[in-house]
Amino acid sequence: MRLVVERETTDIAVTDITDAADVSRKLLYLHFTDREGLLAAAAADLVERELLPRVDESPDELRAQTLLLARHFAERRVFYRAVLTGSCAFAMAGTLNALFGSLNRTLVRELYPDLDEPTVADLAAFFTGGASLLLDTWLIDGADPLRPEDLADRLLRVAPVLTPTGADTPERDRLP
């Protein structure tokens, strides 16, 4: 992650990565199929280590959780921008969608209790993909400095349109 941030690109030789980590190429390839897999795993680790615990500890209020998410990505913008626009962009998108998709499956089950599992999975993927696109365009194309409130407002403006009108407020007040 340090090399990506310093160079603002994912176009980093595997040798540079192994030298910085003080490991052999063989060890790197034992754990990761390629550089793109390594970078996507680094991003997943960052989300799991820094973002998800903060969301879990935050109040069950949708705006607060959405702002936490936006602040995390804004603080790590250089890294995320590089991995979302570099050679690992496809792997990165899949990794983030898998992380957030599981959260959205839980939300979809609560909002739409009568849906079968395949539809729950498809609707969660649909929600996740749309939210990811808003996040990606904000991170990549947003003006400096990024304002987390702008992303939160965009996501929260869309959320009520996608949820049933009779949904209970507590279930709706969680990060989708």
Z-matrix of the N, CA and C atoms (Angstrom, degrees):
N
C 1 1.456
C 2 1.535 1 110.07
N 3 1.319 2 115.40 1 -39.17
C 4 1.464 3 119.30 2 -178.81
C 5 1.526 4 110.97 3 -60.26
N 6 1.335 5 117.24 4 -43.34
C 7 1.460 6 120.21 5 -179.78
C 8 1.524 7 111.59 6 -65.21
N 9 1.313 8 117.31 7 -40.61
C 10 1.466 9 121.09 8 178.85
C 11 1.526 10 109.88 9 -61.65
N 12 1.319 11 116.92 10 -44.26
C 13 1.465 12 120.79 11 -179.45
C 14 1.528 13 110.60 12 -66.74
N 15 1.339 14 116.87 13 -45.12
C 16 1.469 15 120.18 14 -179.74
C 17 1.523 16 111.93 15 -60.91
N 18 1.332 17 116.61 16 -41.36
C 19 1.469 18 120.68 17 -175.20
C 20 1.518 19 113.04 18 -95.49
N 21 1.334 20 116.51 19 -11.33
C 22 1.469 21 122.64 20 -179.00
C 23 1.522 22 112.53 21 56.84
N 24 1.319 23 115.95 22 35.20
C 25 1.457 24 121.99 23 179.29
C 26 1.523 25 109.22 24 -157.60
N 27 1.315 26 115.41 25 158.07
C 28 1.465 27 120.03 26 172.81
C 29 1.519 28 111.00 27 -97.50
N 30 1.315 29 116.74 28 0.08
C 31 1.463 30 121.30 29 178.75
C 32 1.531 31 108.75 30 -78.72
N 33 1.329 32 114.14 31 73.19
C 34 1.462 33 122.11 32 -176.75
C 35 1.525 34 107.45 33 -123.48
N 36 1.300 35 116.02 34 131.03
C 37 1.463 36 120.10 35 179.79
C 38 1.527 37 110.29 36 -63.27
N 39 1.322 38 115.41 37 142.09
C 40 1.468 39 120.63 38 178.13
C 41 1.526 40 109.73 39 -57.42
N 42 1.315 41 117.36 40 -35.88
C 43 1.465 42 121.02 41 178.08
C 44 1.525 43 110.92 42 -60.63
N 45 1.326 44 117.24 43 -40.57
C 46 1.468 45 120.21 44 177.53
C 47 1.528 46 110.60 45 -63.26
N 48 1.326 47 116.40 46 -39.77
C 49 1.463 48 120.91 47 180.00
C 50 1.519 49 110.19 48 -66.44
N 51 1.329 50 117.02 49 -46.89
C 52 1.468 51 119.70 50 -178.73
C 53 1.528 52 111.21 51 -66.76
N 54 1.317 53 117.21 52 -36.24
C 55 1.467 54 119.77 53 176.55
C 56 1.529 55 110.81 54 -64.28
N 57 1.320 56 117.19 55 -44.65
C 58 1.470 57 121.27 56 -179.73
C 59 1.524 58 111.40 57 -64.47
N 60 1.326 59 117.09 58 -35.11
C 61 1.462 60 121.58 59 -179.26
C 62 1.530 61 112.21 60 -88.49
N 63 1.324 62 116.16 61 -6.36
C 64 1.461 63 122.15 62 -178.08
C 65 1.527 64 111.66 63 55.90
N 66 1.339 65 114.66 64 48.03
C 67 1.466 66 121.61 65 176.35
C 68 1.528 67 107.85 66 -132.71
N 69 1.294 68 115.74 67 165.51
C 70 1.462 69 120.16 68 178.63
C 71 1.534 70 110.13 69 -86.07
N 72 1.322 71 114.86 70 159.34
C 73 1.463 72 119.93 71 174.87
C 74 1.526 73 109.77 72 -60.08
N 75 1.332 74 115.70 73 -38.87
C 76 1.462 75 120.35 74 -179.39
C 77 1.527 76 110.71 75 -59.25
N 78 1.321 77 117.02 76 -44.12
C 79 1.464 78 120.60 77 179.25
C 80 1.531 79 110.83 78 -63.99
N 81 1.328 80 116.50 79 -42.35
C 82 1.462 81 119.42 80 178.19
C 83 1.524 82 110.44 81 -58.65
N 84 1.329 83 116.64 82 -46.42
C 85 1.462 84 120.49 83 -177.77
C 86 1.521 85 113.33 84 -73.44
N 87 1.317 86 117.86 85 -17.80
C 88 1.464 87 119.96 86 172.78
C 89 1.528 88 111.16 87 -70.01
N 90 1.329 89 116.33 88 -29.75
C 91 1.463 90 121.30 89 -177.11
C 92 1.531 91 113.82 90 -99.80
N 93 1.312 92 116.76 91 -27.53
C 94 1.462 93 120.99 92 -176.25
C 95 1.524 94 109.49 93 -134.08
N 96 1.333 95 116.19 94 140.43
C 97 1.457 96 119.14 95 -178.51
C 98 1.526 97 112.23 96 -70.65
N 99 1.346 98 116.19 97 -30.07
C 100 1.456 99 120.20 98 -179.28
C 101 1.523 100 109.92 99 -162.68
N 102 1.317 101 115.86 100 177.84
C 103 1.467 102 121.66 101 -179.06
C 104 1.526 103 110.87 102 -60.80
N 105 1.332 104 117.00 103 -38.45
C 106 1.463 105 120.73 104 -179.13
C 107 1.530 106 111.15 105 -63.01
N 108 1.329 107 116.05 106 -40.68
C 109 1.454 108 120.17 107 177.21
C 110 1.521 109 112.12 108 -64.35
N 111 1.322 110 116.12 109 -39.12
C 112 1.460 111 121.21 110 177.28
C 113 1.528 112 110.95 111 -62.65
N 114 1.326 113 116.87 112 -46.38
C 115 1.467 114 120.38 113 -178.39
C 116 1.524 115 111.65 114 -67.15
N 117 1.324 116 117.68 115 -39.16
C 118 1.466 117 120.57 116 176.80
C 119 1.526 118 110.00 117 -64.61
N 120 1.335 119 116.96 118 -39.29
C 121 1.468 120 120.56 119 177.75
C 122 1.530 121 110.79 120 -65.94
N 123 1.322 122 117.24 121 -37.01
C 124 1.471 123 120.72 122 177.35
C 125 1.526 124 110.39 123 -63.45
N 126 1.331 125 116.58 124 -40.65
C 127 1.467 126 120.25 125 178.06
C 128 1.523 127 111.05 126 -66.33
N 129 1.322 128 116.83 127 -42.48
C 130 1.473 129 120.41 128 178.01
C 131 1.518 130 110.21 129 -61.88
N 132 1.323 131 116.98 130 -41.94
C 133 1.461 132 120.81 131 178.42
C 134 1.524 133 110.72 132 -61.86
N 135 1.311 134 117.02 133 -40.85
C 136 1.461 135 121.38 134 178.92
C 137 1.530 136 110.92 135 -61.95
N 138 1.317 137 116.93 136 -45.56
C 139 1.467 138 120.95 137 178.15
C 140 1.525 139 110.24 138 -63.39
N 141 1.323 140 116.96 139 -47.10
C 142 1.468 141 120.58 140 -176.90
C 143 1.529 142 112.03 141 -67.82
N 144 1.313 143 117.16 142 -34.62
C 145 1.467 144 121.34 143 -175.80
C 146 1.525 145 112.32 144 -84.48
N 147 1.335 146 117.60 145 -39.08
C 148 1.460 147 120.26 146 -173.54
C 149 1.523 148 114.70 147 -104.32
N 150 1.324 149 117.30 148 -40.92
C 151 1.462 150 119.35 149 -173.03
C 152 1.525 151 113.22 150 -87.15
N 153 1.318 152 117.89 151 -54.43
C 154 1.468 153 120.75 152 -173.45
C 155 1.531 154 113.27 153 -59.03
N 156 1.336 155 119.45 154 -40.86
C 157 1.471 156 117.48 155 177.27
C 158 1.536 157 112.82 156 -63.43
N 159 1.335 158 116.84 157 -35.94
C 160 1.474 159 119.54 158 178.27
C 161 1.522 160 110.87 159 -67.27
N 162 1.331 161 117.21 160 -37.80
C 163 1.466 162 120.29 161 178.12
C 164 1.525 163 109.75 162 -66.84
N 165 1.343 164 116.62 163 -42.35
C 166 1.466 165 120.70 164 179.44
C 167 1.518 166 112.01 165 -61.68
N 168 1.337 167 117.38 166 -33.45
C 169 1.461 168 121.73 167 -178.34
C 170 1.517 169 113.11 168 -86.99
N 171 1.330 170 117.66 169 -9.03
C 172 1.462 171 120.90 170 -175.79
C 173 1.530 172 110.64 171 -80.66
N 174 1.316 173 116.19 172 164.08
C 175 1.463 174 119.23 173 175.74
C 176 1.530 175 110.10 174 -61.51
N 177 1.329 176 116.62 175 153.29
C 178 1.471 177 120.89 176 179.05
C 179 1.525 178 110.08 177 -78.03
N 180 1.311 179 115.94 178 53.11
C 181 1.454 180 121.25 179 179.56
C 182 1.518 181 107.07 180 -120.39
N 183 1.315 182 115.61 181 125.94
C 184 1.455 183 121.55 182 -171.48
C 185 1.524 184 112.98 183 -58.80
N 186 1.317 185 118.91 184 -44.39
C 187 1.470 186 120.66 185 -178.65
C 188 1.527 187 110.83 186 -62.84
N 189 1.343 188 117.67 187 -43.78
C 190 1.461 189 120.93 188 179.82
C 191 1.518 190 110.92 189 -61.41
N 192 1.324 191 116.96 190 -42.94
C 193 1.462 192 120.39 191 179.86
C 194 1.523 193 111.31 192 -68.48
N 195 1.312 194 116.92 193 -38.56
C 196 1.463 195 120.62 194 179.46
C 197 1.530 196 110.42 195 -66.68
N 198 1.322 197 116.82 196 -38.78
C 199 1.468 198 120.04 197 176.44
C 200 1.529 199 111.58 198 -66.08
N 201 1.319 200 117.75 199 -37.19
C 202 1.466 201 120.20 200 175.32
C 203 1.524 202 110.50 201 -59.22
N 204 1.320 203 115.55 202 -46.58
C 205 1.460 204 120.93 203 178.76
C 206 1.527 205 110.22 204 -59.06
N 207 1.323 206 116.67 205 -49.43
C 208 1.463 207 120.87 206 -177.71
C 209 1.530 208 111.30 207 -63.50
N 210 1.322 209 117.14 208 -41.70
C 211 1.471 210 119.93 209 179.30
C 212 1.523 211 111.37 210 -63.12
N 213 1.331 212 116.29 211 -41.29
C 214 1.466 213 119.32 212 178.68
C 215 1.528 214 110.47 213 -58.26
N 216 1.309 215 116.94 214 -49.87
C 217 1.457 216 119.85 215 -177.72
C 218 1.527 217 111.64 216 -68.35
N 219 1.320 218 117.70 217 -34.45
C 220 1.469 219 120.38 218 177.25
C 221 1.531 220 110.63 219 -65.93
N 222 1.341 221 116.67 220 -42.63
C 223 1.468 222 120.93 221 179.89
C 224 1.521 223 111.87 222 -63.91
N 225 1.306 224 117.28 223 -31.55
C 226 1.468 225 122.17 224 -178.27
C 227 1.526 226 111.41 225 -109.02
N 228 1.312 227 116.14 226 27.13
C 229 1.459 228 121.22 227 -174.32
C 230 1.521 229 113.54 228 -55.23
N 231 1.308 230 118.99 229 -45.41
C 232 1.470 231 121.27 230 -176.05
C 233 1.528 232 109.94 231 -57.80
N 234 1.334 233 116.33 232 -45.17
C 235 1.466 234 120.02 233 179.51
C 236 1.523 235 110.98 234 -65.07
N 237 1.343 236 116.87 235 -52.67
C 238 1.467 237 119.83 236 -176.28
C 239 1.529 238 111.82 237 -64.34
N 240 1.316 239 117.54 238 -38.18
C 241 1.461 240 119.90 239 178.41
C 242 1.529 241 110.44 240 -61.22
N 243 1.314 242 115.78 241 -43.18
C 244 1.472 243 119.47 242 -179.88
C 245 1.524 244 111.13 243 -63.89
N 246 1.330 245 117.83 244 -45.06
C 247 1.464 246 118.45 245 -177.17
C 248 1.526 247 112.27 246 -74.74
N 249 1.324 248 117.63 247 -23.90
C 250 1.467 249 120.08 248 178.09
C 251 1.526 250 112.98 249 -82.79
N 252 1.325 251 117.16 250 -13.71
C 253 1.460 252 120.07 251 179.64
C 254 1.523 253 112.76 252 -116.55
N 255 1.315 254 117.72 253 -7.96
C 256 1.462 255 121.71 254 -177.08
C 257 1.521 256 112.51 255 -90.24
N 258 1.313 257 114.62 256 -167.22
C 259 1.459 258 121.21 257 -176.69
C 260 1.521 259 112.90 258 -64.25
N 261 1.320 260 117.54 259 -19.20
C 262 1.463 261 120.87 260 -178.76
C 263 1.528 262 112.08 261 -97.07
N 264 1.321 263 118.54 262 12.96
C 265 1.464 264 121.61 263 -174.89
C 266 1.532 265 112.44 264 -57.56
N 267 1.316 266 117.67 265 -42.72
C 268 1.471 267 119.79 266 -179.21
C 269 1.521 268 110.41 267 -65.67
N 270 1.330 269 116.83 268 -46.15
C 271 1.471 270 120.50 269 178.11
C 272 1.523 271 110.51 270 -62.85
N 273 1.318 272 116.45 271 -38.48
C 274 1.462 273 121.35 272 179.75
C 275 1.515 274 110.70 273 -64.50
N 276 1.313 275 117.85 274 -46.04
C 277 1.465 276 121.32 275 179.53
C 278 1.526 277 110.19 276 -60.26
N 279 1.316 278 116.84 277 -43.91
C 280 1.458 279 120.23 278 178.57
C 281 1.511 280 112.43 279 -62.94
N 282 1.313 281 116.75 280 -39.20
C 283 1.466 282 121.54 281 179.67
C 284 1.525 283 110.85 282 -65.10
N 285 1.326 284 116.94 283 -49.37
C 286 1.468 285 119.73 284 179.81
C 287 1.524 286 111.50 285 -65.11
N 288 1.324 287 116.70 286 -39.34
C 289 1.464 288 119.04 287 178.45
C 290 1.525 289 111.31 288 -64.16
N 291 1.314 290 117.96 289 -36.35
C 292 1.468 291 120.35 290 177.43
C 293 1.524 292 110.90 291 -66.93
N 294 1.327 293 116.87 292 -41.64
C 295 1.460 294 120.32 293 179.63
C 296 1.528 295 111.79 294 -63.56
N 297 1.318 296 115.79 295 -49.21
C 298 1.462 297 119.52 296 -176.80
C 299 1.524 298 112.56 297 -81.98
N 300 1.324 299 117.02 298 -22.74
C 301 1.458 300 120.50 299 179.08
C 302 1.513 301 112.67 300 -63.19
N 303 1.332 302 116.79 301 -37.63
C 304 1.465 303 118.68 302 179.35
C 305 1.522 304 110.82 303 -65.78
N 306 1.323 305 117.38 304 -36.53
C 307 1.470 306 120.15 305 175.75
C 308 1.524 307 110.32 306 -65.14
N 309 1.311 308 116.33 307 -40.29
C 310 1.462 309 120.18 308 -179.08
C 311 1.527 310 112.21 309 -70.18
N 312 1.323 311 118.29 310 -31.98
C 313 1.474 312 119.55 311 176.03
C 314 1.522 313 110.61 312 -60.39
N 315 1.326 314 116.78 313 -42.01
C 316 1.469 315 120.76 314 178.13
C 317 1.526 316 110.05 315 -61.76
N 318 1.310 317 116.63 316 -45.50
C 319 1.458 318 120.99 317 179.94
C 320 1.527 319 111.05 318 -63.62
N 321 1.320 320 118.25 319 -44.44
C 322 1.467 321 121.67 320 -179.37
C 323 1.527 322 110.29 321 -62.46
N 324 1.330 323 117.34 322 -41.10
C 325 1.477 324 119.95 323 177.36
C 326 1.525 325 111.06 324 -60.00
N 327 1.349 326 116.93 325 -39.40
C 328 1.463 327 120.57 326 179.80
C 329 1.528 328 111.70 327 -70.94
N 330 1.324 329 116.38 328 -40.44
C 331 1.465 330 120.23 329 -177.22
C 332 1.521 331 112.73 330 -76.25
N 333 1.326 332 116.61 331 -33.02
C 334 1.461 333 122.07 332 -175.95
C 335 1.536 334 108.82 333 -128.69
N 336 1.327 335 117.98 334 72.69
C 337 1.475 336 120.82 335 -173.12
C 338 1.531 337 114.72 336 -64.97
N 339 1.314 338 118.31 337 -17.69
C 340 1.465 339 120.46 338 -176.42
C 341 1.531 340 113.64 339 -91.27
N 342 1.325 341 117.92 340 -0.60
C 343 1.467 342 120.37 341 -178.19
C 344 1.520 343 111.37 342 -78.54
N 345 1.336 344 115.74 343 145.44
C 346 1.458 345 120.49 344 174.34
C 347 1.533 346 109.03 345 -75.65
N 348 1.335 347 116.58 346 161.57
C 349 1.476 348 121.79 347 -174.85
C 350 1.533 349 113.86 348 -58.50
N 351 1.339 350 119.61 349 -43.16
C 352 1.475 351 117.31 350 178.54
C 353 1.533 352 112.66 351 -60.92
N 354 1.330 353 116.75 352 -37.63
C 355 1.466 354 119.58 353 178.76
C 356 1.524 355 110.79 354 -70.44
N 357 1.331 356 116.94 355 -38.18
C 358 1.467 357 120.87 356 175.84
C 359 1.525 358 109.43 357 -58.53
N 360 1.329 359 116.58 358 -46.88
C 361 1.467 360 120.87 359 -179.33
C 362 1.529 361 110.99 360 -62.79
N 363 1.329 362 117.02 361 -43.12
C 364 1.474 363 120.38 362 180.00
C 365 1.523 364 111.48 363 -66.51
N 366 1.315 365 117.91 364 -42.41
C 367 1.465 366 121.00 365 -179.34
C 368 1.530 367 110.32 366 -67.83
N 369 1.324 368 117.60 367 -39.27
C 370 1.464 369 120.93 368 176.46
C 371 1.529 370 110.25 369 -62.61
N 372 1.321 371 116.86 370 -42.19
C 373 1.471 372 120.48 371 177.67
C 374 1.529 373 110.80 372 -63.89
N 375 1.321 374 116.88 373 -38.84
C 376 1.461 375 122.09 374 178.14
C 377 1.527 376 110.61 375 -62.57
N 378 1.337 377 117.30 376 -48.30
C 379 1.465 378 121.90 377 178.32
C 380 1.534 379 110.33 378 -61.11
N 381 1.329 380 115.72 379 -45.45
C 382 1.455 381 120.85 380 -177.26
C 383 1.527 382 110.81 381 -63.85
N 384 1.314 383 116.69 382 -44.33
C 385 1.460 384 120.20 383 179.84
C 386 1.515 385 112.71 384 -61.82
N 387 1.317 386 116.60 385 -42.37
C 388 1.465 387 120.41 386 178.64
C 389 1.518 388 112.02 387 -65.33
N 390 1.330 389 116.55 388 -45.51
C 391 1.465 390 120.33 389 178.72
C 392 1.529 391 110.24 390 -64.14
N 393 1.333 392 116.46 391 -38.27
C 394 1.466 393 120.44 392 178.69
C 395 1.522 394 111.39 393 -63.46
N 396 1.325 395 116.72 394 -39.09
C 397 1.460 396 119.48 395 178.84
C 398 1.529 397 110.94 396 -64.31
N 399 1.331 398 117.06 397 -41.91
C 400 1.465 399 119.53 398 176.87
C 401 1.525 400 110.55 399 -62.38
N 402 1.324 401 116.78 400 -43.53
C 403 1.467 402 121.34 401 178.21
C 404 1.526 403 110.96 402 -61.81
N 405 1.321 404 116.81 403 -48.03
C 406 1.468 405 121.02 404 -178.31
C 407 1.521 406 111.62 405 -59.67
N 408 1.327 407 118.01 406 -47.92
C 409 1.466 408 119.63 407 -177.82
C 410 1.520 409 110.87 408 -66.04
N 411 1.330 410 117.20 409 -35.85
C 412 1.462 411 120.61 410 177.23
C 413 1.526 412 110.26 411 -64.80
N 414 1.339 413 117.07 412 -46.54
C 415 1.469 414 121.14 413 -179.34
C 416 1.524 415 112.43 414 -66.01
N 417 1.308 416 115.77 415 -43.27
C 418 1.460 417 119.71 416 -172.99
C 419 1.531 418 111.73 417 -81.15
N 420 1.328 419 117.42 418 -44.92
C 421 1.459 420 121.00 419 -171.97
C 422 1.522 421 114.71 420 -105.28
N 423 1.327 422 118.29 421 -8.91
C 424 1.458 423 121.37 422 -176.24
C 425 1.524 424 112.19 423 -64.21
N 426 1.335 425 114.31 424 149.85
C 427 1.463 426 120.54 425 179.87
C 428 1.526 427 110.38 426 -71.99
N 429 1.335 428 115.73 427 146.57
C 430 1.468 429 121.49 428 176.07
C 431 1.525 430 109.22 429 -82.42
N 432 1.294 431 119.31 430 140.25
C 433 1.460 432 125.58 431 -10.75
C 434 1.529 433 109.82 432 -78.97
N 435 1.322 434 115.52 433 151.69
C 436 1.469 435 119.87 434 177.39
C 437 1.521 436 109.28 435 -65.50
N 438 1.313 437 115.57 436 140.64
C 439 1.465 438 120.93 437 175.02
C 440 1.528 439 108.01 438 -108.06
N 441 1.327 440 118.19 439 109.28
C 442 1.461 441 120.77 440 179.56
C 443 1.528 442 113.15 441 -54.36
N 444 1.309 443 116.98 442 -31.52
C 445 1.463 444 121.08 443 179.14
C 446 1.528 445 111.61 444 -61.14
N 447 1.343 446 116.77 445 -33.40
C 448 1.464 447 119.81 446 179.69
C 449 1.527 448 111.41 447 -64.65
N 450 1.338 449 117.08 448 -45.91
C 451 1.466 450 119.84 449 178.41
C 452 1.523 451 110.51 450 -66.01
N 453 1.324 452 117.23 451 -43.91
C 454 1.467 453 120.37 452 179.15
C 455 1.519 454 110.59 453 -58.45
N 456 1.320 455 117.22 454 -44.38
C 457 1.470 456 120.55 455 179.65
C 458 1.524 457 111.13 456 -61.55
N 459 1.325 458 117.38 457 -42.26
C 460 1.466 459 120.37 458 179.87
C 461 1.523 460 111.19 459 -63.13
N 462 1.340 461 116.48 460 -47.29
C 463 1.465 462 120.15 461 -179.36
C 464 1.535 463 111.45 462 -64.74
N 465 1.316 464 116.33 463 -41.70
C 466 1.465 465 120.18 464 -177.32
C 467 1.528 466 112.36 465 -73.60
N 468 1.311 467 117.09 466 -24.22
C 469 1.468 468 120.67 467 176.27
C 470 1.533 469 110.39 468 -69.12
N 471 1.321 470 117.00 469 -32.15
C 472 1.454 471 122.08 470 -177.64
C 473 1.535 472 111.93 471 -85.28
N 474 1.318 473 117.33 472 -34.07
C 475 1.470 474 121.60 473 -173.19
C 476 1.524 475 114.63 474 -51.93
N 477 1.322 476 120.65 475 -47.82
C 478 1.471 477 118.90 476 -177.64
C 479 1.530 478 113.67 477 -64.92
N 480 1.304 479 116.73 478 -27.04
C 481 1.465 480 120.70 479 179.64
C 482 1.527 481 110.24 480 -68.97
N 483 1.334 482 116.73 481 -30.58
C 484 1.459 483 121.75 482 -175.28
C 485 1.531 484 113.76 483 -91.40
N 486 1.311 485 117.50 484 -6.49
C 487 1.461 486 120.47 485 -177.13
C 488 1.525 487 109.94 486 -108.91
N 489 1.334 488 116.48 487 149.44
C 490 1.462 489 119.54 488 179.28
C 491 1.529 490 110.53 489 -62.91
N 492 1.316 491 116.12 490 145.13
C 493 1.470 492 120.16 491 -176.50
C 494 1.513 493 112.70 492 -67.32
N 495 1.304 494 118.97 493 -23.55
C 496 1.453 495 120.60 494 -179.04
C 497 1.514 496 113.85 495 -93.02
N 498 1.332 497 118.15 496 9.01
C 499 1.459 498 119.84 497 -177.02
C 500 1.519 499 110.63 498 -67.89
N 501 1.336 500 115.49 499 142.19
C 502 1.457 501 120.19 500 178.01
C 503 1.515 502 109.81 501 -67.40
N 504 1.314 503 116.35 502 144.40
C 505 1.450 504 121.78 503 -178.81
C 506 1.518 505 113.53 504 -59.94
N 507 1.359 506 121.91 505 -43.63
C 508 1.467 507 119.10 506 -177.91
C 509 1.522 508 113.93 507 -57.35
N 510 1.323 509 118.58 508 -41.63
C 511 1.460 510 120.44 509 179.28
C 512 1.524 511 111.10 510 -67.63
N 513 1.328 512 116.15 511 -31.92
C 514 1.452 513 119.43 512 -178.15
C 515 1.510 514 111.99 513 -77.92
N 516 1.328 515 117.16 514 -14.84
C 517 1.456 516 120.96 515 -176.68
C 518 1.515 517 113.15 516 -92.42
N 519 1.322 518 117.37 517 35.40
C 520 1.467 519 122.20 518 175.23
C 521 1.503 520 109.93 519 -124.19
N 522 1.304 521 114.87 520 154.12
C 523 1.464 522 120.93 521 -178.58
C 524 1.519 523 111.02 522 -62.48
N 525 1.341 524 117.87 523 121.95
C 526 1.480 525 119.05 524 177.25
C 527 1.518 526 110.44 525 -80.90
